[in-house]
Amino acid sequence: MNVEFVNPILVSILNVLSTMAKIDAKPGRPAVKQGDVSRGDVTGIIGMTGSKARGSIAISFPEPVILDIAKRMLNEEPAGVDATVTDLVGEIINMVSGGAKKLLGDQGYDFDMALPAVVSGKNHVVDHKSRGPKIILPFTVDTGVFFVEICFEN
Amino acid sequence: MNVEFVNPILVSILNVLSTMAKIDAKPGRPAVKQGDVSRGDVTGIIGMTGSKARGSIAISFPEPVILDIAKRMLNEEPAGVDATVTDLVGEIINMVSGGAKKLLGDQGYDFDMALPAVVSGKNHVVDHKSRGPKIILPFTVDTGVFFVEICFEN
């Protein structure tokens, strides 16, 4: 996959969390995903297709992290990962991919976005079925660490 | 969503299972999804984007059903939902969407497919974040019932 894709996605995530939830997330070191590292309690995933590349982005949140984000965005804290929270994760991944699409467009890569899906359940594992490496990016916030997986073929 | 999309996807699923696994699946009655009905142990999901519509297809298998399909396709039965099985589910959803893309193309709907993702874990829930109704299709096979969710905006 093209490493040029990583930074626009990273920037878009920081923008979304900073603008929508007033959270400064600290990005960690990108790594090539080995095995099934990314386990969250709720994961948003979206496919992006373009003439030059296609791929998907997933964001996987532990429950305490997404409940805090929900509290900040909605001004009330849900009791658990309910429909309000999965809707919010769908909106977050939509905004992240929308921002990334714009930044990638500036680099000459045009994408159409698929509809997002949100997966919930303790210990679920999301495995992108791409040929080639997947990049995993950890982000640290006050309430824990969440992970972004980036996976493109081109 | 356009109900014209349901039959090509249904036909493609029957084709894939019949050709690849020698399984005759019996489709049940399509229903509008209410709440989070589709819970499987392993789910393949793929986004499709086109100029006239965009959406996603998910197939969610209980463990006994996918292990039997794996045995028939690979000539050995995996002990559980391991990497071999998630790879297989990725291939199945790829083949299903590839077949559906061809049939939908004949109807004048062109799609690009995103990369598939496969989600595993007991009691996970996959929620398509689309405006409008989602169609859920049950399929009965000897080892149980699996579900297909179809979700398009157009």
Interface residues (C-beta under 8 A of the other chain):
Chain A: T43 G44 I45 I46 G47 M48 T49 R54 G55 S56 A58 A83 T86 D87 G90 E91 N94 D112 M113 A114 L115 P116 A117 V118 V119 S120 G121 K122 N123 H124 V125 V126 D127 H128 K129 S130 C151 E153
Chain B: T43 G44 I45 I46 G47 M48 T49 R54 G55 S56 A58 A83 T86 D87 G90 E91 N94 D112 M113 A114 L115 P116 A117 V118 V119 S120 G121 K122 N123 H124 V125 V126 D127 H128 K129 S130 C151 E153
